Amino acid sequence: MKTRAILLTAIIAMLLPAISAAQTTPDVVYHYKRSFAYYKQHDYVASLRELDDVVRLDPSFSAAWNEKCWIKAQQLKQYDAALPD
C-alpha cells in the first residue's frame, strides 16, 4: 500500500508542471495543488473537497476525476461512491 502511495505521489509531482502549463484557469490549478497537499498529509476528505472544486470549475479536467475515484476506492474504501467518478 505504501508503494502505491509513493507511486501516486511521484506521478502527481510529474504532472503538476504540465497541469500548470495547460490551458486551465489559476483557480483550477490552485485547487488541484491544494488537493495534492492534503493527500500528502493523508487528509483525504479535504483532498476530495478540493478535487470537487476542480471538477466544478473545469469538468473536463480528467486527472481530477481519476484522483477522486482513486481516493474514494483505495484510501477511503468507498467503492460504490468511486464508481461514478
C-alpha positions as a printed Julia matrix, in Angstrom:
85×3 Matrix{Float64}:
   0.0    0.0     0.0
   2.84   2.38    0.83
   4.38   1.64   -2.58
   1.16   2.74   -4.29
   1.1    5.99   -2.32
   4.71   6.69   -3.26
   3.99   5.89   -6.9
   0.91   8.12   -6.95
   2.87  10.94   -5.3
   5.6   10.64   -7.94
   3.09  10.63  -10.8
   1.27  13.68   -9.47
   4.56  15.51   -8.9
   5.49  14.87  -12.54
   2.09  16.07  -13.75
   1.95  19.33  -11.79
   4.17  21.34  -14.18
   2.18  20.1   -17.18
  -1.08  20.94  -15.46
   0.13  24.43  -14.64
   1.17  24.95  -18.25
  -2.09  23.59  -19.66
  -4.97  25.84  -20.58
  -6.57  25.89  -17.17
  -7.56  28.78  -15.0
  -5.44  29.74  -12.0
  -8.33  28.69   -9.73
  -8.27  25.16  -11.12
  -4.51  24.86  -10.62
  -4.82  26.31   -7.11
  -7.43  23.77   -6.01
  -5.62  20.9    -7.72
  -2.36  21.69   -5.92
  -4.22  22.04   -2.61
  -5.79  18.62   -3.15
  -2.32  17.16   -3.64
  -1.07  18.83   -0.45
  -3.98  17.43    1.54
  -3.42  14.0     0.01
   0.2   14.02    1.12
  -0.99  14.84    4.65
  -3.41  11.87    4.48
  -6.37  14.24    4.79
  -8.36  12.51    2.09
 -11.68  14.2     2.83
 -10.12  17.66    2.4
  -8.39  16.46   -0.75
 -11.75  15.33   -2.15
 -13.29  18.73   -1.37
 -10.55  20.43   -3.38
 -10.98  17.98   -6.24
 -14.73  18.68   -6.19
 -13.86  22.35   -6.71
 -11.56  21.42   -9.6
 -14.25  19.46  -11.45
 -16.85  22.14  -10.69
 -14.58  24.75  -12.3
 -13.37  22.52  -15.15
 -15.45  19.36  -15.71
 -13.1   18.23  -18.49
 -10.12  18.01  -16.1
  -9.75  14.22  -16.26
  -6.9   13.94  -13.74
  -9.18  15.32  -11.02
 -11.9   12.77  -11.82
  -9.32   9.98  -11.74
  -7.88  11.09   -8.41
 -11.35  11.41   -6.86
 -12.01   7.81   -7.84
  -8.62   6.67   -6.53
  -9.06   8.35   -3.15
 -12.58   7.05   -2.67
 -11.7    3.49   -3.67
  -8.17   2.99   -2.38
  -7.93   5.29    0.6
 -11.48   5.56    1.94
 -12.72   2.14    0.73
 -15.92   3.75   -0.6
 -16.17   1.56   -3.67
 -19.75   2.38   -4.62
 -19.05   6.11   -4.33
 -15.96   5.76   -6.53
 -17.78   4.25   -9.49
 -19.45   7.45  -10.78
 -16.06   9.23  -10.78
